[in-house]
């Protein structure tokens, strides 16, 4: 039983006791008079006065009880309304306002990042949309493409993103172990990365440095998720190391074999398994025996790290 219920019960007990006391006083004072003065005309007046007092007392307590009930009911209604409004605002915050509330999971960070990325590629305002429409009509863009942009503009206008930095949200999702966020990050172009980070007005030299930094970051984040069992991350590393290793600037077939062997021992997706096996067999036949041994040693290290991560 809550505090309000206990207080209400105590108040009603007090009122009932006061009402009983009033009845007792009236009975003690006026009933003997009714016996002794039954023939007196003054008794009628006193009895009428007693009835009036009793009626006023009863009316007072009934009115007070009704008032208390209405106050309690109004308070409950008000609290319920506030609670519902807060829940609606909380839900809206999670969907649109990144800086107001921390998102709960990697998938929510990823979903938010995807929405911002899609919206960043289309006009932001109605004026920008009108200018864009004039331009695409002049060059004769396909009708399907125009309709897609208009549909995305309509959807994006419903959001209130306080930041356009979707790359940072991808980083957060990856830090929480999202394999899908790694795949999304590899799909981000250098131009998108610079725009998201506000780096699109750098000098040529700084632009090159940032591009190299971003590339290394993709490899490093992919490796961190791969070691937790991220199957898409493993496949991505095997594909990328065939062409480029950011540490050397050249292909690294040793890492290709090492990550392919690592993946073949832990992946469950059949399609990814077949792709890893195909790449391994193709690269393996052109490698020296010494390089194969080094690759096997690296595979063992990867498996040990995988086990240390609790898998």
C-alpha positions in Angstrom: 0.0 0.0 0.0 1.5 3.4 -1.0 1.8 6.5 1.3 -1.2 8.3 -0.3 -3.5 5.3 0.3 -2.4 5.2 4.0 -2.9 8.9 4.5 -6.3 8.7 2.9 -7.3 5.9 5.2 -6.1 7.8 8.3 -8.0 10.9 7.2 -11.3 8.9 6.7 -10.9 7.3 10.1 -10.4 10.7 11.7 -13.5 12.1 10.0 -15.6 9.1 11.0 -14.5 9.5 14.6 -15.3 13.2 14.6 -18.7 12.5 13.1 -19.4 9.8 15.8 -18.4 12.3 18.5 -20.8 14.9 17.2 -23.6 12.4 17.2 -22.8 11.4 20.8 -22.7 15.0 22.0 -26.0 15.8 20.3 -27.6 12.7 21.7 -26.4 13.3 25.3 -27.6 16.9 25.2 -30.9 16.7 23.4 -32.4 13.2 24.1 -32.9 13.8 27.8 -34.6 17.1 27.0 -36.9 15.3 24.6 -38.1 13.1 27.5 -38.5 15.9 30.0 -39.8 18.6 27.7 -41.8 16.6 25.3 -44.7 19.0 25.7 -42.6 22.1 25.4 -42.6 24.1 22.3 -38.9 25.2 22.8 -37.8 21.5 22.3 -39.0 21.6 18.7 -36.7 24.6 18.0 -33.7 23.0 19.7 -34.3 19.7 17.9 -34.5 21.5 14.6 -31.3 23.4 15.4 -29.6 20.1 16.2 -30.7 18.6 12.9 -29.4 21.6 11.1 -26.0 21.3 12.8 -25.8 17.6 12.1 -26.7 18.2 8.4 -23.9 20.9 8.1 -21.4 18.5 9.7 -22.3 15.7 7.3 -22.2 18.0 4.3 -18.8 19.3 5.3 -17.2 15.9 5.6 -18.8 14.6 2.3 -17.6 17.7 0.5 -14.1 17.4 1.9 -13.9 13.7 1.0 -15.0 14.4 -2.6 -12.5 17.2 -2.9 -9.6 15.0 -1.8 -10.7 12.2 -4.2 -10.8 14.7 -7.1 -7.3 16.1 -6.2 -5.8 12.6 -6.0 -7.4 11.7 -9.3 -6.2 14.9 -11.0 -2.7 14.3 -9.7 -2.6 10.8 -11.1 -3.9 11.9 -14.5 -1.3 14.7 -14.6 1.5 12.3 -13.6 0.4 9.7 -16.2 0.3 12.4 -18.9 3.8 13.6 -18.1 5.1 10.1 -18.0 3.6 9.3 -21.5 5.0 12.6 -22.9 8.5 11.8 -21.5 8.4 8.4 -23.1 7.5 9.9 -26.5 10.3 12.4 -26.2 12.8 9.7 -25.1 11.9 7.6 -28.2 12.2 10.6 -30.5 15.6 11.4 -29.0 16.9 7.9 -29.7 15.7 8.1 -33.3 17.0 11.6 -34.2 19.2 13.4 -31.6 22.6 11.8 -31.5 24.2 14.2 -28.9 21.3 14.2 -26.5 21.2 10.5 -25.6 23.8 7.7 -25.9 22.5 5.1 -28.3 22.2 1.7 -26.7 23.8 -0.8 -29.1 26.1 -1.2 -32.1 23.2 -1.8 -34.4 21.6 1.5 -33.4 24.8 3.4 -34.0 25.0 1.7 -37.4 21.4 2.4 -38.3 21.8 6.1 -37.4 25.0 6.3 -39.4 23.3 4.8 -42.5 20.5 7.3 -42.3 22.8 10.3 -42.0 25.0 8.9 -44.9 22.0 8.6 -47.2 20.6 12.0 -46.2 24.0 13.7 -46.6 24.0 12.9 -50.4 20.8 14.8 -51.2 19.7 18.5 -51.0 19.1 19.7 -47.4 16.5 22.4 -48.0 13.6 23.1 -50.4 15.7 25.8 -52.2 18.5 23.4 -52.7 16.1 20.8 -54.0 14.6 23.2 -56.5 18.0 24.1 -57.8 18.9 20.4 -58.1 15.7 19.7 -60.0 16.5 22.4 -62.5 19.9 21.1 -63.0 18.9 17.4 -63.5 16.1 18.3 -65.8 18.6 20.2 -68.0 21.0 17.2 -68.3 18.1 14.7 -68.6 18.7 12.5 -65.6 16.6 9.3 -65.6 13.1 9.5 -64.1 13.8 6.7 -61.6 16.8 8.5 -60.2 14.9 11.7 -59.7 12.1 9.9 -58.0 14.5 8.1 -55.6 16.1 11.4 -54.6 12.7 13.0 -54.0 11.6 10.1 -51.9 14.8 10.3 -49.8 14.4 14.1 -49.5 10.9 13.5 -48.1 12.2 10.9 -45.6 15.2 12.9 -44.5 13.2 16.0 -43.9 11.5 14.1 -41.0 14.8 13.8 -39.1 16.6 16.3 -37.0 20.3 15.3 -37.1 22.4 17.5 -35.0 25.6 16.1 -36.6 26.5 15.0 -40.1 29.5 13.0 -38.8 28.2 9.5 -39.7 31.7 8.1 -39.8 32.1 8.7 -36.1 29.0 6.7 -35.5 30.4 3.9 -37.6 33.6 4.0 -35.4 31.4 3.7 -32.3 29.5 0.7 -33.8 32.8 -1.0 -34.7 34.2 -0.4 -31.2 31.2 -2.3 -29.9 32.0 -5.2 -32.3 29.7 -4.6 -35.3 30.9 -6.6 -38.3 28.2 -4.9 -40.5 29.6 -1.5 -39.5 33.0 -2.6 -40.9 31.4 -3.5 -44.2 29.7 -0.1 -44.2 32.9 1.7 -43.5 34.7 0.1 -46.5 31.9 1.4 -48.7 32.6 5.0 -47.6 34.6 6.9 -50.2 37.4 9.3 -49.4 35.2 12.2 -50.4 32.4 11.1 -48.0 34.9 10.7 -45.2 36.3 14.2 -45.7 32.8 15.7 -45.8 31.7 13.8 -42.7 34.8 14.9 -40.8 34.8 18.5 -42.1 38.1 18.0 -43.9 37.0 19.0 -47.4 39.0 22.3 -47.5 42.4 20.9 -46.6 45.6 21.6 -48.6 46.7 18.9 -51.1 49.4 17.7 -48.7 47.1 17.5 -45.7 44.5 15.8 -47.9 47.0 13.0 -48.8 47.9 12.6 -45.1 44.2 12.2 -44.1 43.6 9.8 -46.9 46.5 7.6 -45.7 45.3 7.8 -42.1 41.7 6.8 -43.1 43.0 3.8 -45.1 45.1 2.6 -42.2 42.2 3.1 -39.8 40.0 0.8 -41.9 42.5 -2.0 -41.8 43.1 -1.6 -38.0 39.4 -1.6 -37.2 38.8 -4.5 -39.5 41.5 -6.5 -37.7 40.0 -5.7 -34.3 36.5 -7.0 -35.3 38.0 -10.0 -37.2 39.7 -11.2 -34.0 36.3 -11.3 -32.3 34.9 -13.6 -35.1 33.7 -10.9 -37.6 33.4 -13.0 -40.7 32.9 -10.1 -43.1 35.9 -8.4 -41.6 38.0 -11.5 -42.2 37.0 -11.7 -45.8 37.6 -8.0 -46.3 41.1 -8.2 -45.0 41.9 -11.3 -47.2 40.7 -9.4 -50.2 42.4 -6.1 -49.4 45.8 -7.6 -48.4 46.0 -9.1 -51.9 46.4 -5.5 -53.3 47.7 -3.4 -50.5 49.2 -3.4 -47.0 49.2 0.1 -45.5 52.3 -0.8 -43.5 54.4 -1.5 -46.6 52.5 0.0 -49.5 52.6 -3.4 -51.3 50.5 -6.6 -51.5 51.0 -8.9 -48.5 50.3 -12.5 -49.5 51.6 -13.8 -46.1 48.7 -12.0 -44.4 46.3 -13.2 -47.1 47.1 -16.8 -46.3 47.2 -16.2 -42.5 43.8 -14.5 -42.4 42.3 -17.0 -44.9 43.4 -20.0 -42.7 42.2 -18.2 -39.6 38.8 -17.7 -41.2 38.5 -21.2 -42.5 38.8 -22.5 -38.9 36.1 -20.3 -37.4 33.6 -19.0 -40.0 30.1 -20.5 -40.2 28.8 -18.8 -43.3 29.2 -21.2 -46.2 29.5 -18.5 -48.8 32.3 -16.7 -47.0 34.0 -20.1 -46.3 34.1 -20.9 -50.0 35.5 -17.5 -51.0 38.2 -17.7 -48.4 39.2 -21.2 -49.5 39.2 -20.1 -53.2 41.5 -17.2 -52.5 43.8 -19.3 -50.3 44.3 -22.0 -52.9 45.0 -19.4 -55.7 47.6 -17.6 -53.6 49.1 -20.6 -51.9 50.3 -22.3 -55.1 52.6 -19.3 -55.8 54.2 -19.0 -52.4 57.5 -20.2 -51.1 57.6 -22.8 -48.4 59.2 -20.4 -45.9 56.5 -17.9 -46.5 53.8 -20.6 -45.9 55.4 -21.5 -42.6 55.4 -17.8 -41.5 51.8 -17.6 -42.5 50.9 -20.6 -40.4 52.7 -19.1 -37.4 50.7 -15.9 -37.9 47.5 -17.9 -38.1 48.2 -19.5 -34.8 48.7 -16.1 -33.2 45.4 -15.0 -34.6 43.7 -18.1 -33.2 45.2 -17.4 -29.8 44.0 -13.8 -29.8 40.6 -15.1 -30.9 40.5 -17.5 -27.9 41.7 -14.8 -25.5 38.7 -12.6 -26.5 36.4 -15.2 -25.0 35.3 -17.0 -28.1 
